[in-house]
């Protein structure tokens, strides 16, 4: 069950628009996620509109709304047209007495009444025992039994604050599972989220609450993509379309404005990247040498990264991708230059590599696309930009608008190039920002065209200019024919 649209949105600083929620819901459905918690109907009219929009998409998934332990919340969910409710009731004494101001008997009585009310109106019902990892186990067991007896489809063990150990989780869930279908909802405050999911499933749970990229309150929820891949790879349990996971992760990262950590499992930039000479050489000989599963499994591609640890095999493979042949002596000089760039703290892009190779081989690069002039404005109106490009022997001028000056400038470049702009922006990174009012920003882009791709970086005090310079340079590289030097093949 994905709860990105509800629990994930509760992460500090995250606020999803209705359009973003609809886009994420559609992406979840493409990934064949069986349950989508679309939000919390009691939050307000805007939230109810978003939930209703998701419920009206005709998804294959069961669409639900979060509901507190009051009848009005269930009725608001019904008004949104959802398939079911995730009914949360207090489980620990801290929540029963301190938060709600009631007692255990009243919680059980209210839970039974609400389950029966929801079931009478045709809703799928899941009861969540909030703060279950700190609840008295006997009371939690009693609450689960009462929920099932009242007609609930399942009961959920909630490690609301990421408190539980795997051993405790297994003991509690094994008792709850005796009463009927059981879910698990965990947080990663102790770094135990994936381990507690595993403990829950071993104990008899059969549904996991998760968020895309693990976004959520505090340290976040367990990551949907990690659970799906681990179940498939280690246990042969398929519960999602794995090849949609990377696209889904990118959709959520953009909507939440929460960049993916490079070392993030499954979807991080470095998950299938190899720089070490030993690893690169081994990967080129056997793709499974240093990877648990092929990157294509989750909609990714393998990357050979050039840096201070690069070896001859990796550099040769990178040059081969761009159709550049080198002798053994030239290869050695290119490797040395690449290492030198990296040791000075520079991130070595494809453009850097090709420039080094051109210099080593004494080849002059003939540019076909150049940025002549750029003007961009923003603030107080619609961001606009105009560009003047030199394309072969022709000068082209165009303007564009966008969500910001960078977006407007990119649109202007696309317009200026016309049919020549058949490219895909694969990635856009901003880093290496120096301090002070004269800060310099480095923008790195990766563009693809057909079966070719290239990465280029550019630095400038103006982020818009740095972005356009990098993009135009990448387009120039992609438009150029593959450069094959007139040299004899090198011996491997």
C-alpha positions as semicolon CSV with decimal commas, in nm:
position;residue;x (nm);y (nm);z (nm)
1;X;0,000;0,000;0,000
2;X;0,146;0,331;-0,106
3;X;0,093;0,618;0,137
4;X;0,309;0,880;-0,037
5;X;0,004;1,099;-0,097
6;X;-0,084;1,098;0,272
7;X;0,196;1,004;0,512
8;X;0,465;1,100;0,262
9;X;0,316;1,447;0,224
10;X;0,348;1,496;0,599
11;X;0,725;1,531;0,559
12;X;0,834;1,884;0,656
13;X;0,823;2,119;0,358
14;X;0,629;1,884;0,130
15;X;0,297;2,002;-0,013
16;X;0,151;1,830;-0,318
17;X;-0,090;2,001;-0,552
18;X;-0,393;1,817;-0,686
19;X;-0,221;1,783;-1,024
20;X;0,090;1,638;-0,862
21;X;-0,119;1,390;-0,662
22;X;-0,296;1,279;-0,979
23;X;0,037;1,239;-1,162
24;X;0,182;1,033;-0,877
25;X;-0,133;0,820;-0,852
26;X;-0,113;0,741;-1,225
27;X;0,255;0,654;-1,191
28;X;0,172;0,423;-0,898
29;X;-0,091;0,252;-1,109
30;X;0,157;0,203;-1,396
31;X;0,378;0,034;-1,137
32;X;0,081;-0,189;-1,044
33;X;0,079;-0,087;-0,677
34;X;-0,239;-0,256;-0,545
35;X;-0,345;0,002;-0,283
36;X;-0,314;0,382;-0,292
37;X;-0,392;0,592;0,014
38;X;-0,488;0,916;-0,160
39;X;-0,491;1,146;0,141
40;X;-0,683;1,239;0,454
41;X;-1,036;1,362;0,379
42;X;-1,066;1,545;0,708
43;X;-0,779;1,782;0,619
44;X;-0,991;2,024;0,417
45;X;-1,182;2,093;0,098
46;X;-0,870;2,108;-0,117
47;X;-0,755;1,771;0,008
48;X;-1,099;1,620;-0,051
49;X;-1,095;1,751;-0,408
50;X;-0,758;1,584;-0,466
51;X;-0,877;1,254;-0,316
52;X;-1,193;1,263;-0,529
53;X;-0,982;1,330;-0,841
54;X;-0,763;1,029;-0,766
55;X;-1,067;0,813;-0,687
56;X;-1,220;0,914;-1,020
57;X;-0,916;0,812;-1,229
58;X;-1,038;0,455;-1,274
59;X;-0,717;0,308;-1,134
60;X;-0,672;-0,065;-1,099
61;X;-0,560;0,006;-0,743
62;X;-0,790;0,019;-0,441
63;X;-0,804;0,390;-0,349
64;X;-0,844;0,477;0,019
65;X;-0,861;0,775;0,253
66;X;-0,707;0,806;0,596
67;X;-0,974;0,857;0,865
68;X;-0,947;0,933;1,234
69;X;-1,158;0,742;1,481
70;X;-1,467;0,959;1,434
71;X;-1,774;0,896;1,218
72;X;-1,746;1,234;1,041
73;X;-1,412;1,132;0,890
74;X;-1,559;0,814;0,746
75;X;-1,849;1,012;0,599
76;X;-1,610;1,264;0,442
77;X;-1,419;0,976;0,284
78;X;-1,745;0,838;0,147
79;X;-1,818;1,177;-0,010
80;X;-1,484;1,152;-0,198
81;X;-1,586;0,828;-0,367
82;X;-1,297;0,617;-0,235
83;X;-1,298;0,238;-0,221
84;X;-1,197;0,217;0,141
85;X;-1,071;0,381;0,459
86;X;-0,761;0,346;0,672
87;X;-0,921;0,397;1,012
88;X;-0,667;0,502;1,275
89;X;-0,745;0,453;1,644
90;X;-0,518;0,501;1,947
91;X;-0,340;0,187;2,069
92;X;-0,079;0,293;2,324
93;X;-0,186;0,437;2,659
94;X;0,013;0,748;2,568
95;X;-0,230;0,804;2,280
96;X;-0,543;0,659;2,443
97;X;-0,518;0,871;2,759
98;X;-0,276;1,152;2,678
99;X;-0,378;1,236;2,322
100;X;-0,745;1,135;2,295
101;X;-0,839;1,153;2,664
102;X;-1,036;0,829;2,679
103;X;-0,987;0,471;2,800
104;X;-0,921;0,133;2,642
105;X;-1,280;0,007;2,660
106;X;-1,407;0,318;2,482
107;X;-1,146;0,278;2,206
108;X;-1,260;-0,078;2,138
109;X;-1,627;0,022;2,144
110;X;-1,572;0,316;1,907
111;X;-1,362;0,103;1,672
112;X;-1,636;-0,159;1,641
113;X;-1,900;0,108;1,571
114;X;-1,690;0,277;1,304
115;X;-1,595;-0,047;1,131
116;X;-1,959;-0,151;1,114
117;X;-2,059;0,194;0,983
118;X;-1,794;0,186;0,709
119;X;-1,876;-0,172;0,611
120;X;-2,247;-0,089;0,596
121;X;-2,159;0,170;0,331
122;X;-1,960;-0,077;0,123
123;X;-1,610;0,040;0,216
124;X;-1,299;-0,174;0,241
125;X;-1,175;-0,117;0,596
126;X;-0,832;-0,134;0,752
127;X;-0,794;-0,051;1,121
128;X;-0,462;0,100;1,227
129;X;-0,355;0,074;1,592
130;X;-0,159;0,398;1,622
131;X;0,165;0,376;1,820
132;X;0,121;0,000;1,829
133;X;0,491;-0,063;1,887
134;X;0,459;0,108;2,228
135;X;0,118;-0,035;2,312
136;X;0,038;-0,299;2,570
137;X;0,047;-0,615;2,359
138;X;-0,258;-0,769;2,525
139;X;-0,465;-0,458;2,452
140;X;-0,339;-0,441;2,093
141;X;-0,435;-0,806;2,053
142;X;-0,782;-0,735;2,194
143;X;-0,824;-0,435;1,960
144;X;-0,728;-0,640;1,653
145;X;-0,968;-0,919;1,746
146;X;-1,254;-0,674;1,795
147;X;-1,181;-0,503;1,461
148;X;-1,188;-0,831;1,271
149;X;-1,502;-0,948;1,450
150;X;-1,675;-0,624;1,348
151;X;-1,594;-0,691;0,982
152;X;-1,264;-0,510;0,922
153;X;-1,072;-0,644;0,623
154;X;-0,744;-0,617;0,809
155;X;-0,564;-0,476;1,111
156;X;-0,239;-0,281;1,085
157;X;0,054;-0,291;1,325
158;X;0,185;0,067;1,338
159;X;0,538;0,150;1,445
160;X;0,435;0,516;1,437
161;X;0,758;0,662;1,575
162;X;1,005;0,403;1,449
163;X;1,047;0,268;1,800
164;X;1,026;-0,109;1,758
165;X;1,306;-0,360;1,729
166;X;1,276;-0,646;1,477
167;X;1,238;-0,898;1,758
168;X;0,954;-0,701;1,920
169;X;0,789;-0,646;1,583
170;X;0,792;-1,017;1,504
171;X;0,647;-1,110;1,842
172;X;0,362;-0,861;1,819
173;X;0,272;-0,915;1,454
174;X;0,267;-1,294;1,502
175;X;-0,008;-1,249;1,764
176;X;-0,205;-1,003;1,553
177;X;-0,190;-1,226;1,246
178;X;-0,376;-1,499;1,432
179;X;-0,694;-1,292;1,405
180;X;-0,685;-1,232;1,028
181;X;-0,513;-1,034;0,751
182;X;-0,248;-0,807;0,902
183;X;-0,059;-0,505;0,767
184;X;0,258;-0,333;0,883
185;X;0,334;0,039;0,891
186;X;0,689;0,131;0,993
187;X;0,912;0,437;1,015
188;X;1,289;0,457;0,985
189;X;1,387;0,655;1,294
190;X;1,624;0,380;1,409
191;X;1,719;0,269;1,058
192;X;1,513;-0,046;1,115
193;X;1,235;0,016;0,860
194;X;1,330;-0,253;0,607
195;X;1,427;-0,495;0,882
196;X;1,094;-0,445;1,059
197;X;0,909;-0,503;0,732
198;X;1,098;-0,830;0,696
199;X;1,017;-0,923;1,058
200;X;0,650;-0,840;1,000
201;X;0,625;-1,051;0,687
202;X;0,801;-1,343;0,854
203;X;0,548;-1,314;1,136
204;X;0,245;-1,333;0,906
205;X;0,174;-0,980;0,778
206;X;0,085;-0,970;0,408
207;X;0,053;-0,598;0,332
208;X;0,321;-0,328;0,371
209;X;0,254;0,045;0,398
210;X;0,533;0,229;0,216
211;X;0,617;0,558;0,046
212;X;0,808;0,620;-0,275
213;X;1,171;0,711;-0,196
214;X;1,091;0,664;0,174
215;X;0,963;1,021;0,203
216;X;0,768;1,090;0,520
217;X;0,770;1,235;0,869
218;X;1,104;1,265;1,050
219;X;1,334;0,993;0,908
220;X;1,061;0,880;0,668
221;X;0,870;0,560;0,597
222;X;1,002;0,240;0,449
223;X;1,076;0,292;0,078
224;X;0,827;0,127;-0,157
225;X;1,088;0,058;-0,427
226;X;1,320;-0,113;-0,179
227;X;1,047;-0,341;-0,045
228;X;0,928;-0,433;-0,397
229;X;1,278;-0,515;-0,527
230;X;1,382;-0,707;-0,215
231;X;1,067;-0,921;-0,222
232;X;1,116;-1,001;-0,590
233;X;1,492;-1,054;-0,586
234;X;1,529;-1,244;-0,260
235;X;1,196;-1,424;-0,224
236;X;1,039;-1,445;-0,569
237;X;0,738;-1,241;-0,456
238;X;0,627;-0,999;-0,728
239;X;0,404;-0,714;-0,606
240;X;0,476;-0,434;-0,855
241;X;0,599;-0,362;-1,207
242;X;0,963;-0,318;-1,118
243;X;1,061;-0,154;-1,447
244;X;0,839;0,144;-1,357
245;X;1,007;0,208;-1,021
246;X;1,275;0,452;-1,137
247;X;1,029;0,663;-1,333
248;X;0,799;0,661;-1,029
249;X;1,085;0,768;-0,802
250;X;1,174;1,057;-1,030
251;X;0,811;1,170;-1,045
252;X;0,789;1,181;-0,665
253;X;1,132;1,343;-0,623
254;X;1,028;1,628;-0,854
255;X;0,686;1,675;-0,695
256;X;0,816;1,672;-0,337
257;X;1,129;1,871;-0,428
258;X;1,325;1,610;-0,235
259;X;1,633;1,507;-0,435
260;X;1,732;1,142;-0,429
261;X;2,054;1,075;-0,234
262;X;2,318;0,942;-0,479
263;X;2,369;0,629;-0,267
264;X;1,995;0,559;-0,234
265;X;1,917;0,189;-0,289
266;X;1,745;0,101;-0,618
267;X;1,690;0,455;-0,749
268;X;1,996;0,656;-0,639
269;X;2,230;0,794;-0,904
270;X;2,514;0,566;-0,791
271;X;2,311;0,245;-0,758
272;X;2,439;0,119;-1,095
273;X;2,745;0,341;-1,139
274;X;3,099;0,203;-1,147
275;X;3,420;0,407;-1,121
276;X;3,677;0,176;-0,965
277;X;3,904;0,029;-1,231
278;X;3,870;-0,320;-1,085
279;X;3,491;-0,299;-1,069
280;X;3,461;-0,146;-1,415
281;X;3,685;-0,411;-1,570
282;X;3,489;-0,687;-1,396
283;X;3,154;-0,539;-1,500
284;X;3,263;-0,515;-1,864
285;X;3,356;-0,884;-1,856
286;X;3,044;-0,994;-1,668
287;X;2,757;-0,752;-1,605
288;X;2,655;-0,939;-1,289
289;X;3,007;-0,925;-1,142
290;X;2,935;-0,627;-0,915
291;X;2,555;-0,590;-0,929
292;X;2,285;-0,790;-0,748
293;X;2,039;-0,755;-1,039
294;X;2,043;-0,586;-1,383
295;X;1,960;-0,214;-1,382
296;X;1,698;-0,273;-1,652
297;X;1,495;-0,458;-1,387
298;X;1,396;-0,126;-1,232
299;X;1,405;0,088;-1,546
300;X;1,766;0,199;-1,503
301;X;2,083;0,193;-1,712
302;X;2,434;0,106;-1,603
303;X;2,685;0,392;-1,591
304;X;3,063;0,378;-1,609
305;X;3,187;0,685;-1,423
306;X;3,520;0,848;-1,494
307;X;3,718;0,965;-1,194
308;X;4,044;0,920;-1,003
309;X;3,982;0,544;-0,979
310;X;3,917;0,499;-1,350
311;X;4,116;0,232;-1,534
312;X;4,201;0,161;-1,894
313;X;3,900;-0,066;-1,950
314;X;3,652;0,191;-1,825
315;X;3,802;0,479;-2,024
316;X;3,820;0,267;-2,340
317;X;3,455;0,164;-2,296
318;X;3,351;0,528;-2,250
319;X;3,540;0,630;-2,564
320;X;3,387;0,340;-2,757
321;X;3,039;0,469;-2,667
322;X;3,124;0,788;-2,858
323;X;3,293;0,609;-3,147
324;X;3,643;0,726;-3,057
325;X;3,921;0,476;-3,124
326;X;4,260;0,519;-2,961
327;X;4,595;0,344;-2,967
328;X;4,735;0,190;-2,652
329;X;4,968;0,488;-2,609
330;X;4,685;0,738;-2,659
331;X;4,467;0,547;-2,416
332;X;4,736;0,563;-2,148
333;X;4,766;0,941;-2,195
334;X;4,388;0,989;-2,185
335;X;4,363;0,783;-1,864
336;X;4,639;0,989;-1,704
337;X;4,467;1,316;-1,799
338;X;4,129;1,194;-1,673
339;X;4,279;1,095;-1,339
340;X;4,449;1,433;-1,317
341;X;4,119;1,616;-1,369
342;X;3,946;1,406;-1,105
343;X;4,225;1,447;-0,851
344;X;4,179;1,824;-0,874
345;X;3,823;1,773;-0,756
346;X;3,659;1,801;-1,096
347;X;3,371;1,576;-1,192
348;X;3,473;1,429;-1,528
349;X;3,190;1,448;-1,782
350;X;3,163;1,297;-2,128
351;X;3,252;1,636;-2,274
352;X;3,569;1,645;-2,063
353;X;3,668;1,300;-2,184
354;X;3,606;1,385;-2,548
355;X;3,798;1,711;-2,517
356;X;4,094;1,525;-2,366
357;X;4,084;1,264;-2,642
358;X;4,069;1,534;-2,910
359;X;4,369;1,706;-2,757
360;X;4,570;1,384;-2,722
361;X;4,499;1,291;-3,085
362;X;4,551;1,644;-3,214
363;X;4,200;1,662;-3,358
364;X;4,028;1,998;-3,388
365;X;3,664;1,998;-3,288
366;X;3,431;2,169;-3,532
367;X;3,135;2,309;-3,343
368;X;2,797;2,300;-3,514
369;X;2,589;2,466;-3,240
370;X;2,707;2,769;-3,039
371;X;2,538;3,006;-2,796
372;X;2,581;3,362;-2,921
373;X;2,358;3,553;-2,680
374;X;2,115;3,488;-2,394
375;X;1,869;3,721;-2,223
376;X;1,641;3,606;-1,939
377;X;1,399;3,786;-1,709
378;X;1,189;3,676;-1,411
379;X;1,003;3,825;-1,118
380;X;0,677;4,012;-1,130
381;X;0,546;3,823;-1,433
382;X;0,589;3,519;-1,651
383;X;0,959;3,422;-1,674
384;X;1,084;3,474;-2,030
385;X;1,409;3,416;-2,215
386;X;1,549;3,474;-2,562
387;X;1,848;3,304;-2,723
388;X;2,059;3,357;-3,031
389;X;2,231;3,044;-3,159
390;X;2,474;2,981;-3,440
391;X;2,371;2,652;-3,601
392;X;2,619;2,553;-3,874
393;X;2,622;2,867;-4,095
394;X;2,282;2,993;-3,982
395;X;2,187;3,226;-3,697
396;X;1,866;3,139;-3,515
397;X;1,679;3,355;-3,266
398;X;1,388;3,242;-3,049
399;X;1,209;3,323;-2,723
400;X;1,034;3,107;-2,466
401;X;0,844;3,117;-2,138
402;X;0,849;2,873;-1,848
403;X;0,810;2,810;-1,478
404;X;1,139;2,993;-1,418
405;X;1,421;3,156;-1,616
406;X;1,601;2,824;-1,670
407;X;1,284;2,654;-1,794
408;X;1,213;2,952;-2,021
409;X;1,567;2,948;-2,162
410;X;1,549;2,574;-2,233
411;X;1,219;2,627;-2,415
412;X;1,380;2,905;-2,619
413;X;1,665;2,672;-2,718
414;X;1,417;2,405;-2,824
415;X;1,227;2,658;-3,035
416;X;1,545;2,790;-3,197
417;X;1,661;2,443;-3,294
418;X;1,322;2,329;-3,422
419;X;1,343;1,973;-3,562
420;X;1,705;1,956;-3,447
421;X;1,584;1,971;-3,086
422;X;1,473;1,607;-3,076
423;X;1,657;1,544;-2,749
424;X;1,565;1,418;-2,404
425;X;1,690;1,581;-2,085
426;X;1,788;1,276;-1,879
427;X;1,927;1,456;-1,576
428;X;1,994;1,806;-1,446
429;X;2,221;1,865;-1,147
430;X;2,323;2,187;-0,975
431;X;2,618;2,176;-0,739
432;X;2,960;2,322;-0,652
433;X;2,806;2,649;-0,535
434;X;3,073;2,871;-0,381
435;X;2,991;3,106;-0,095
436;X;2,942;3,480;-0,105
437;X;2,746;3,718;-0,325
438;X;2,964;3,629;-0,624
439;X;2,881;3,258;-0,592
440;X;2,957;3,039;-0,891
441;X;2,725;2,749;-0,969
442;X;2,807;2,439;-1,170
443;X;2,529;2,282;-1,374
444;X;2,565;1,934;-1,518
445;X;2,319;1,800;-1,772
446;X;2,283;1,466;-1,944
447;X;2,106;1,472;-2,280
448;X;2,016;1,182;-2,505
449;X;1,922;1,164;-2,870
450;X;1,830;0,830;-3,017
451;X;2,075;0,576;-2,878
452;X;2,339;0,835;-2,786
453;X;2,379;1,030;-2,464
454;X;2,632;1,280;-2,335
455;X;2,696;1,461;-2,007
456;X;2,833;1,816;-1,996
457;X;2,903;2,058;-1,711
458;X;2,929;2,437;-1,719
459;X;3,000;2,695;-1,449
460;X;2,887;3,055;-1,422
461;X;2,768;3,308;-1,166
462;X;2,433;3,296;-1,349
463;X;2,255;2,961;-1,315
464;X;2,049;3,026;-1,629
465;X;2,359;3,089;-1,842
466;X;2,539;2,787;-1,695
467;X;2,236;2,570;-1,775
468;X;2,206;2,690;-2,135
469;X;2,581;2,669;-2,203
470;X;2,588;2,310;-2,077
471;X;2,280;2,217;-2,276
472;X;2,400;2,377;-2,600
473;X;2,739;2,210;-2,565
474;X;2,569;1,873;-2,510
475;X;2,346;1,926;-2,814
476;X;2,651;2,012;-3,022
477;X;2,814;1,686;-2,915
478;X;2,500;1,489;-2,997
479;X;2,459;1,648;-3,342
480;X;2,816;1,571;-3,439
481;X;2,880;1,236;-3,613
482;X;3,062;0,979;-3,405
483;X;3,427;1,073;-3,430
484;X;3,641;0,775;-3,526
485;X;4,008;0,857;-3,553
486;X;4,209;0,709;-3,835
487;X;4,421;0,484;-3,617
488;X;4,491;0,113;-3,608
489;X;4,287;-0,083;-3,349
490;X;4,445;-0,105;-3,009
491;X;4,538;-0,435;-2,853
492;X;4,332;-0,530;-2,546
